[in-house]
Amino acid sequence: MIGTGDAVAGAVLVCAAVTAWGLGERRSQARRAQLLLAGGGVVGAGPPGWRHLAGEVRRVRGRLRPEWWSPAVGLVVALLGASVLPLVAGAAGVPLLRRVRLAGEARRARERHGDAVIALCGALAGEVRAGRQPGEALLRAAHDSGGLGDAQAAVLAAARFGGDVPGALAVAARRPGSDGLLGLAACWRVAVDQGAGLAAGLDRLEGALRAERDQRADLRAQLAGARSTVVMLAGLPVFGLLLGAVMGADPLAVLLHSGAGLGCLFAGGLLEGLGMWWALRIVRGAEVV
Protein backbone atom coordinates (compact mmCIF):
# COMPACT_ATOMS: atom_id res chain seq x y z
CA MET A 1 0.00 0.00 0.00
CA ILE A 2 1.09 3.53 -0.62
CA GLY A 3 1.95 5.46 2.54
CA THR A 4 0.91 8.90 3.49
CA GLY A 5 4.42 10.30 2.84
CA ASP A 6 4.42 8.90 -0.70
CA ALA A 7 1.01 10.41 -1.35
CA VAL A 8 2.17 13.80 -0.11
CA ALA A 9 5.33 13.61 -2.19
CA GLY A 10 3.31 12.67 -5.26
CA ALA A 11 0.92 15.53 -4.70
CA VAL A 12 3.83 17.93 -4.35
CA LEU A 13 5.35 16.69 -7.61
CA VAL A 14 2.02 17.08 -9.43
CA CYS A 15 1.59 20.62 -8.09
CA ALA A 16 5.14 21.49 -9.08
CA ALA A 17 4.59 20.14 -12.60
CA VAL A 18 1.33 22.07 -12.99
CA THR A 19 2.98 25.24 -11.72
CA ALA A 20 5.93 24.87 -14.11
CA TRP A 21 3.58 24.24 -17.02
CA GLY A 22 1.56 27.33 -16.14
CA LEU A 23 4.68 29.50 -15.89
CA GLY A 24 5.94 28.20 -19.23
CA GLU A 25 2.59 28.87 -20.90
CA ARG A 26 2.49 32.37 -19.42
CA ARG A 27 6.00 33.13 -20.64
CA SER A 28 5.10 31.82 -24.08
CA GLN A 29 2.05 34.09 -24.22
CA ALA A 30 4.13 37.04 -23.03
CA ARG A 31 6.70 36.30 -25.75
CA ARG A 32 3.99 36.18 -28.41
CA ALA A 33 2.51 39.45 -27.25
CA GLN A 34 5.95 41.07 -27.28
CA LEU A 35 6.58 39.92 -30.85
CA LEU A 36 3.17 41.17 -31.99
CA LEU A 37 3.54 44.57 -30.32
CA ALA A 38 7.10 45.03 -31.56
CA GLY A 39 6.22 44.08 -35.13
CA GLY A 40 8.29 40.93 -34.93
CA GLY A 41 6.40 39.23 -37.74
CA VAL A 42 3.99 36.34 -37.77
CA VAL A 43 4.11 34.23 -34.65
CA GLY A 44 4.95 30.63 -35.31
CA ALA A 45 6.79 31.33 -38.59
CA GLY A 46 9.95 29.75 -37.16
CA PRO A 47 12.39 30.13 -34.27
CA PRO A 48 13.74 33.68 -33.98
CA GLY A 49 17.21 32.22 -33.59
CA TRP A 50 17.21 30.77 -37.10
CA ARG A 51 16.00 34.04 -38.61
CA HIS A 52 18.71 35.92 -36.75
CA LEU A 53 21.34 33.41 -37.92
CA ALA A 54 20.17 33.72 -41.53
CA GLY A 55 20.38 37.50 -41.28
CA GLU A 56 23.91 37.29 -39.91
CA VAL A 57 24.94 34.94 -42.71
CA ARG A 58 23.55 37.35 -45.33
CA ARG A 59 25.34 40.26 -43.66
CA VAL A 60 28.68 38.45 -43.60
CA ARG A 61 28.23 37.30 -47.20
CA GLY A 62 27.53 40.90 -48.24
CA ARG A 63 30.72 42.12 -46.57
CA LEU A 64 32.89 39.29 -47.91
CA ARG A 65 34.86 40.49 -50.92
CA PRO A 66 34.80 38.24 -54.01
CA GLU A 67 38.58 37.81 -53.99
CA TRP A 68 38.46 35.97 -50.66
CA TRP A 69 36.63 33.10 -52.32
CA SER A 70 39.92 32.25 -54.03
CA PRO A 71 41.75 31.01 -50.87
CA ALA A 72 38.52 29.35 -49.69
CA VAL A 73 38.31 27.30 -52.90
CA GLY A 74 42.04 26.66 -52.71
CA LEU A 75 41.64 25.32 -49.18
CA VAL A 76 38.88 22.93 -50.26
CA VAL A 77 40.93 21.65 -53.21
CA ALA A 78 44.00 21.35 -50.94
CA LEU A 79 42.03 19.20 -48.53
CA LEU A 80 40.66 17.03 -51.33
CA GLY A 81 44.05 16.63 -53.00
CA ALA A 82 46.14 16.42 -49.82
CA SER A 83 48.51 19.10 -51.11
CA VAL A 84 49.36 22.65 -50.12
CA LEU A 85 49.76 23.86 -53.73
CA PRO A 86 46.06 24.73 -54.31
CA LEU A 87 46.03 26.79 -51.12
CA VAL A 88 49.13 28.71 -52.25
CA ALA A 89 47.57 29.28 -55.68
CA GLY A 90 44.35 30.48 -54.08
CA ALA A 91 46.23 32.94 -51.87
CA ALA A 92 48.19 34.18 -54.90
CA GLY A 93 44.91 34.82 -56.73
CA VAL A 94 43.67 37.31 -54.11
CA PRO A 95 45.59 40.36 -55.47
CA LEU A 96 44.57 39.55 -59.05
CA LEU A 97 40.89 39.21 -58.20
CA ARG A 98 41.05 42.37 -56.09
CA ARG A 99 42.46 44.24 -59.07
CA VAL A 100 39.65 42.94 -61.26
CA ARG A 101 37.06 44.00 -58.67
CA LEU A 102 38.55 47.48 -58.28
CA ALA A 103 38.65 47.90 -62.06
CA GLY A 104 34.96 47.00 -62.27
CA GLU A 105 34.09 49.43 -59.48
CA ALA A 106 36.10 52.20 -61.19
CA ARG A 107 34.27 51.56 -64.47
CA ARG A 108 30.88 51.74 -62.77
CA ALA A 109 31.93 54.94 -61.00
CA ARG A 110 32.93 56.50 -64.34
CA GLU A 111 29.55 55.58 -65.78
CA ARG A 112 27.74 57.14 -62.81
CA HIS A 113 29.80 60.33 -63.14
CA GLY A 114 29.05 60.50 -66.86
CA ASP A 115 25.32 60.11 -66.21
CA ALA A 116 25.50 62.86 -63.59
CA VAL A 117 27.19 65.22 -66.06
CA ILE A 118 24.47 64.52 -68.64
CA ALA A 119 21.82 65.24 -66.03
CA LEU A 120 23.63 68.47 -65.10
CA CYS A 121 23.64 69.67 -68.70
CA GLY A 122 19.95 68.92 -69.11
CA ALA A 123 18.99 70.59 -65.83
CA LEU A 124 21.15 73.64 -66.56
CA ALA A 125 19.61 74.04 -70.02
CA GLY A 126 16.14 73.87 -68.47
CA GLU A 127 16.98 76.49 -65.85
CA VAL A 128 18.48 78.87 -68.44
CA ARG A 129 15.50 78.37 -70.71
CA ALA A 130 13.24 79.23 -67.76
CA GLY A 131 14.77 82.71 -67.68
CA ARG A 132 17.39 82.44 -64.93
CA GLN A 133 20.87 83.88 -65.23
CA PRO A 134 23.68 81.37 -65.90
CA GLY A 135 25.15 81.67 -62.41
CA GLU A 136 21.83 81.13 -60.63
CA ALA A 137 20.90 78.38 -63.07
CA LEU A 138 24.16 76.55 -62.36
CA LEU A 139 23.54 76.77 -58.61
CA ARG A 140 20.12 75.15 -58.95
CA ALA A 141 21.16 72.53 -61.51
CA ALA A 142 24.25 71.46 -59.56
CA HIS A 143 22.25 70.83 -56.38
CA ASP A 144 19.69 68.75 -58.29
CA SER A 145 22.08 66.60 -60.36
CA GLY A 146 25.34 66.35 -58.41
CA GLY A 147 27.36 66.29 -61.62
CA LEU A 148 30.21 68.41 -60.28
CA GLY A 149 31.35 65.89 -57.68
CA ASP A 150 33.97 67.02 -55.16
CA ALA A 151 34.62 70.23 -57.09
CA GLN A 152 31.04 71.44 -56.67
CA ALA A 153 31.92 73.93 -53.91
CA ALA A 154 34.66 75.58 -56.00
CA VAL A 155 32.52 75.77 -59.15
CA LEU A 156 29.51 77.18 -57.30
CA ALA A 157 31.70 79.71 -55.50
CA ALA A 158 33.07 80.88 -58.86
CA ALA A 159 29.53 81.13 -60.25
CA ARG A 160 28.22 83.00 -57.21
CA PHE A 161 31.03 85.56 -56.88
CA GLY A 162 31.90 86.09 -60.55
CA GLY A 163 34.98 83.89 -60.68
CA ASP A 164 36.46 81.78 -63.43
CA VAL A 165 33.66 79.27 -63.93
CA PRO A 166 35.17 77.62 -67.06
CA GLY A 167 38.45 77.11 -65.21
CA ALA A 168 36.67 75.56 -62.24
CA LEU A 169 34.71 73.29 -64.60
CA ALA A 170 37.96 72.23 -66.27
CA VAL A 171 39.35 71.23 -62.86
CA ALA A 172 36.16 69.30 -62.09
CA ALA A 173 36.50 67.48 -65.44
CA ARG A 174 39.64 65.71 -64.13
CA ARG A 175 37.42 63.28 -62.26
CA PRO A 176 37.15 60.02 -64.23
CA GLY A 177 33.98 59.99 -66.31
CA SER A 178 33.45 63.76 -66.09
CA ASP A 179 34.99 64.68 -69.44
CA GLY A 180 31.69 66.23 -70.50
CA LEU A 181 32.37 69.12 -68.14
CA LEU A 182 35.02 70.33 -70.60
CA GLY A 183 32.24 70.79 -73.15
CA LEU A 184 30.17 72.59 -70.52
CA ALA A 185 33.12 74.90 -69.83
CA ALA A 186 33.42 75.67 -73.56
CA CYS A 187 29.68 76.40 -73.81
CA TRP A 188 29.90 78.67 -70.77
CA ARG A 189 32.89 80.58 -72.15
CA VAL A 190 31.26 81.09 -75.55
CA ALA A 191 27.92 82.15 -74.02
CA VAL A 192 29.41 84.61 -71.54
CA ASP A 193 32.17 86.07 -73.69
CA GLN A 194 30.37 86.21 -77.03
CA GLY A 195 26.74 86.36 -75.93
CA ALA A 196 25.75 83.12 -77.67
CA GLY A 197 22.76 81.08 -76.53
CA LEU A 198 23.81 78.89 -73.59
CA ALA A 199 20.67 76.72 -73.67
CA ALA A 200 21.13 75.75 -77.32
CA GLY A 201 24.76 74.80 -76.75
CA LEU A 202 23.84 72.75 -73.69
CA ASP A 203 21.16 70.90 -75.64
CA ARG A 204 23.67 69.93 -78.32
CA LEU A 205 26.22 68.93 -75.67
CA GLU A 206 23.68 66.79 -73.83
CA GLY A 207 22.66 65.08 -77.06
CA ALA A 208 26.29 64.31 -77.95
CA LEU A 209 27.03 62.93 -74.49
CA ARG A 210 23.92 60.76 -74.56
CA ALA A 211 24.79 59.41 -78.01
CA GLU A 212 28.31 58.57 -76.87
CA ARG A 213 26.99 56.80 -73.77
CA ASP A 214 24.47 54.80 -75.79
CA GLN A 215 27.16 53.82 -78.26
CA ARG A 216 29.38 52.49 -75.47
CA ALA A 217 26.48 50.56 -73.96
CA ASP A 218 25.59 49.03 -77.33
CA LEU A 219 29.20 48.04 -77.96
CA ARG A 220 29.47 46.49 -74.49
CA ALA A 221 26.30 44.49 -75.15
CA GLN A 222 27.70 43.21 -78.44
CA LEU A 223 30.95 42.17 -76.73
CA ALA A 224 29.16 40.39 -73.88
CA GLY A 225 28.98 37.20 -75.95
CA ALA A 226 32.72 37.21 -76.60
CA ARG A 227 33.46 37.82 -72.94
CA SER A 228 31.16 34.97 -71.90
CA THR A 229 32.88 32.66 -74.39
CA VAL A 230 36.27 33.50 -72.86
CA VAL A 231 35.02 32.72 -69.37
CA MET A 232 33.40 29.46 -70.53
CA LEU A 233 36.58 28.29 -72.25
CA ALA A 234 38.57 29.16 -69.15
CA GLY A 235 36.33 26.88 -67.09
CA LEU A 236 36.74 23.83 -69.34
CA PRO A 237 39.78 22.45 -67.45
CA VAL A 238 37.76 22.46 -64.23
CA PHE A 239 34.99 20.60 -66.02
CA GLY A 240 37.58 18.08 -67.21
CA LEU A 241 38.78 17.48 -63.65
CA LEU A 242 35.22 16.95 -62.45
CA LEU A 243 34.51 14.57 -65.33
CA GLY A 244 37.63 12.56 -64.52
CA ALA A 245 36.63 12.29 -60.86
CA VAL A 246 33.13 11.13 -61.83
CA MET A 247 34.58 8.46 -64.11
CA GLY A 248 36.53 7.00 -61.19
CA ALA A 249 39.95 8.48 -61.88
CA ASP A 250 41.85 10.61 -59.40
CA PRO A 251 43.05 13.64 -61.40
CA LEU A 252 44.08 15.63 -58.32
CA ALA A 253 46.44 12.87 -57.20
CA VAL A 254 48.02 12.74 -60.66
CA LEU A 255 48.40 16.52 -60.94
CA LEU A 256 49.60 17.20 -57.40
CA HIS A 257 51.66 14.12 -56.52
CA SER A 258 53.57 13.19 -59.68
CA GLY A 259 56.31 14.90 -61.64
CA ALA A 260 54.52 14.70 -64.97
CA GLY A 261 51.30 15.92 -63.39
CA LEU A 262 53.02 18.91 -61.79
CA GLY A 263 54.62 19.79 -65.11
CA CYS A 264 51.28 19.61 -66.89
CA LEU A 265 49.66 21.65 -64.12
CA PHE A 266 52.16 24.50 -64.30
CA ALA A 267 52.27 24.53 -68.10
CA GLY A 268 48.48 24.42 -68.37
CA GLY A 269 48.04 27.14 -65.75
CA LEU A 270 50.54 29.38 -67.55
CA LEU A 271 48.89 28.88 -70.93
CA GLU A 272 45.44 29.36 -69.38
CA GLY A 273 46.47 32.66 -67.82
CA LEU A 274 48.09 33.93 -71.02
CA GLY A 275 45.05 32.95 -73.07
CA MET A 276 42.62 34.75 -70.77
CA TRP A 277 44.83 37.85 -70.63
CA TRP A 278 45.12 38.00 -74.41
CA ALA A 279 41.41 37.43 -75.04
CA LEU A 280 40.33 40.02 -72.46
CA ARG A 281 42.85 42.48 -73.88
CA ILE A 282 41.25 42.11 -77.31
CA VAL A 283 37.80 42.70 -75.80
CA ARG A 284 38.96 45.79 -73.89
CA GLY A 285 40.63 47.14 -77.01
CA ALA A 286 37.36 46.78 -78.89
CA GLU A 287 35.55 48.61 -76.10
CA VAL A 288 38.01 51.52 -76.24
CA VAL A 289 37.64 51.84 -80.01
C-alpha positions in Angstrom: 0.0 0.0 0.0 1.1 3.5 -0.6 2.0 5.5 2.5 0.9 8.9 3.5 4.4 10.3 2.8 4.4 8.9 -0.7 1.0 10.4 -1.4 2.2 13.8 -0.1 5.3 13.6 -2.2 3.3 12.7 -5.3 0.9 15.5 -4.7 3.8 17.9 -4.3 5.4 16.7 -7.6 2.0 17.1 -9.4 1.6 20.6 -8.1 5.1 21.5 -9.1 4.6 20.1 -12.6 1.3 22.1 -13.0 3.0 25.2 -11.7 5.9 24.9 -14.1 3.6 24.2 -17.0 1.6 27.3 -16.1 4.7 29.5 -15.9 5.9 28.2 -19.2 2.6 28.9 -20.9 2.5 32.4 -19.4 6.0 33.1 -20.6 5.1 31.8 -24.1 2.1 34.1 -24.2 4.1 37.0 -23.0 6.7 36.3 -25.7 4.0 36.2 -28.4 2.5 39.5 -27.2 6.0 41.1 -27.3 6.6 39.9 -30.9 3.2 41.2 -32.0 3.5 44.6 -30.3 7.1 45.0 -31.6 6.2 44.1 -35.1 8.3 40.9 -34.9 6.4 39.2 -37.7 4.0 36.3 -37.8 4.1 34.2 -34.7 5.0 30.6 -35.3 6.8 31.3 -38.6 9.9 29.8 -37.2 12.4 30.1 -34.3 13.7 33.7 -34.0 17.2 32.2 -33.6 17.2 30.8 -37.1 16.0 34.0 -38.6 18.7 35.9 -36.7 21.3 33.4 -37.9 20.2 33.7 -41.5 20.4 37.5 -41.3 23.9 37.3 -39.9 24.9 34.9 -42.7 23.6 37.3 -45.3 25.3 40.3 -43.7 28.7 38.5 -43.6 28.2 37.3 -47.2 27.5 40.9 -48.2 30.7 42.1 -46.6 32.9 39.3 -47.9 34.9 40.5 -50.9 34.8 38.2 -54.0 38.6 37.8 -54.0 38.5 36.0 -50.7 36.6 33.1 -52.3 39.9 32.2 -54.0 41.8 31.0 -50.9 38.5 29.4 -49.7 38.3 27.3 -52.9 42.0 26.7 -52.7 41.6 25.3 -49.2 38.9 22.9 -50.3 40.9 21.6 -53.2 44.0 21.4 -50.9 42.0 19.2 -48.5 40.7 17.0 -51.3 44.0 16.6 -53.0 46.1 16.4 -49.8 48.5 19.1 -51.1 49.4 22.7 -50.1 49.8 23.9 -53.7 46.1 24.7 -54.3 46.0 26.8 -51.1 49.1 28.7 -52.2 47.6 29.3 -55.7 44.3 30.5 -54.1 46.2 32.9 -51.9 48.2 34.2 -54.9 44.9 34.8 -56.7 43.7 37.3 -54.1 45.6 40.4 -55.5 44.6 39.5 -59.1 40.9 39.2 -58.2 41.1 42.4 -56.1 42.5 44.2 -59.1 39.7 42.9 -61.3 37.1 44.0 -58.7 38.5 47.5 -58.3 38.6 47.9 -62.1 35.0 47.0 -62.3 34.1 49.4 -59.5 36.1 52.2 -61.2 34.3 51.6 -64.5 30.9 51.7 -62.8 31.9 54.9 -61.0 32.9 56.5 -64.3 29.6 55.6 -65.8 27.7 57.1 -62.8 29.8 60.3 -63.1 29.0 60.5 -66.9 25.3 60.1 -66.2 25.5 62.9 -63.6 27.2 65.2 -66.1 24.5 64.5 -68.6 21.8 65.2 -66.0 23.6 68.5 -65.1 23.6 69.7 -68.7 19.9 68.9 -69.1 19.0 70.6 -65.8 21.1 73.6 -66.6 19.6 74.0 -70.0 16.1 73.9 -68.5 17.0 76.5 -65.8 18.5 78.9 -68.4 15.5 78.4 -70.7 13.2 79.2 -67.8 14.8 82.7 -67.7 17.4 82.4 -64.9 20.9 83.9 -65.2 23.7 81.4 -65.9 25.1 81.7 -62.4 21.8 81.1 -60.6 20.9 78.4 -63.1 24.2 76.6 -62.4 23.5 76.8 -58.6 20.1 75.1 -58.9 21.2 72.5 -61.5 24.2 71.5 -59.6 22.3 70.8 -56.4 19.7 68.8 -58.3 22.1 66.6 -60.4 25.3 66.4 -58.4 27.4 66.3 -61.6 30.2 68.4 -60.3 31.3 65.9 -57.7 34.0 67.0 -55.2 34.6 70.2 -57.1 31.0 71.4 -56.7 31.9 73.9 -53.9 34.7 75.6 -56.0 32.5 75.8 -59.1 29.5 77.2 -57.3 31.7 79.7 -55.5 33.1 80.9 -58.9 29.5 81.1 -60.3 28.2 83.0 -57.2 31.0 85.6 -56.9 31.9 86.1 -60.6 35.0 83.9 -60.7 36.5 81.8 -63.4 33.7 79.3 -63.9 35.2 77.6 -67.1 38.4 77.1 -65.2 36.7 75.6 -62.2 34.7 73.3 -64.6 38.0 72.2 -66.3 39.3 71.2 -62.9 36.2 69.3 -62.1 36.5 67.5 -65.4 39.6 65.7 -64.1 37.4 63.3 -62.3 37.1 60.0 -64.2 34.0 60.0 -66.3 33.5 63.8 -66.1 35.0 64.7 -69.4 31.7 66.2 -70.5 32.4 69.1 -68.1 35.0 70.3 -70.6 32.2 70.8 -73.1 30.2 72.6 -70.5 33.1 74.9 -69.8 33.4 75.7 -73.6 29.7 76.4 -73.8 29.9 78.7 -70.8 32.9 80.6 -72.2 31.3 81.1 -75.5 27.9 82.2 -74.0 29.4 84.6 -71.5 32.2 86.1 -73.7 30.4 86.2 -77.0 26.7 86.4 -75.9 25.7 83.1 -77.7 22.8 81.1 -76.5 23.8 78.9 -73.6 20.7 76.7 -73.7 21.1 75.8 -77.3 24.8 74.8 -76.8 23.8 72.7 -73.7 21.2 70.9 -75.6 23.7 69.9 -78.3 26.2 68.9 -75.7 23.7 66.8 -73.8 22.7 65.1 -77.1 26.3 64.3 -77.9 27.0 62.9 -74.5 23.9 60.8 -74.6 24.8 59.4 -78.0 28.3 58.6 -76.9 27.0 56.8 -73.8 24.5 54.8 -75.8 27.2 53.8 -78.3 29.4 52.5 -75.5 26.5 50.6 -74.0 25.6 49.0 -77.3 29.2 48.0 -78.0 29.5 46.5 -74.5 26.3 44.5 -75.1 27.7 43.2 -78.4 31.0 42.2 -76.7 29.2 40.4 -73.9 29.0 37.2 -75.9 32.7 37.2 -76.6 33.5 37.8 -72.9 31.2 35.0 -71.9 32.9 32.7 -74.4 36.3 33.5 -72.9 35.0 32.7 -69.4 33.4 29.5 -70.5 36.6 28.3 -72.3 38.6 29.2 -69.1 36.3 26.9 -67.1 36.7 23.8 -69.3 39.8 22.5 -67.4 37.8 22.5 -64.2 35.0 20.6 -66.0 37.6 18.1 -67.2 38.8 17.5 -63.7 35.2 16.9 -62.4 34.5 14.6 -65.3 37.6 12.6 -64.5 36.6 12.3 -60.9 33.1 11.1 -61.8 34.6 8.5 -64.1 36.5 7.0 -61.2 39.9 8.5 -61.9 41.9 10.6 -59.4 43.1 13.6 -61.4 44.1 15.6 -58.3 46.4 12.9 -57.2 48.0 12.7 -60.7 48.4 16.5 -60.9 49.6 17.2 -57.4 51.7 14.1 -56.5 53.6 13.2 -59.7 56.3 14.9 -61.6 54.5 14.7 -65.0 51.3 15.9 -63.4 53.0 18.9 -61.8 54.6 19.8 -65.1 51.3 19.6 -66.9 49.7 21.6 -64.1 52.2 24.5 -64.3 52.3 24.5 -68.1 48.5 24.4 -68.4 48.0 27.1 -65.7 50.5 29.4 -67.5 48.9 28.9 -70.9 45.4 29.4 -69.4 46.5 32.7 -67.8 48.1 33.9 -71.0 45.1 33.0 -73.1 42.6 34.7 -70.8 44.8 37.8 -70.6 45.1 38.0 -74.4 41.4 37.4 -75.0 40.3 40.0 -72.5 42.8 42.5 -73.9 41.3 42.1 -77.3 37.8 42.7 -75.8 39.0 45.8 -73.9 40.6 47.1 -77.0 37.4 46.8 -78.9 35.6 48.6 -76.1 38.0 51.5 -76.2 37.6 51.8 -80.0 
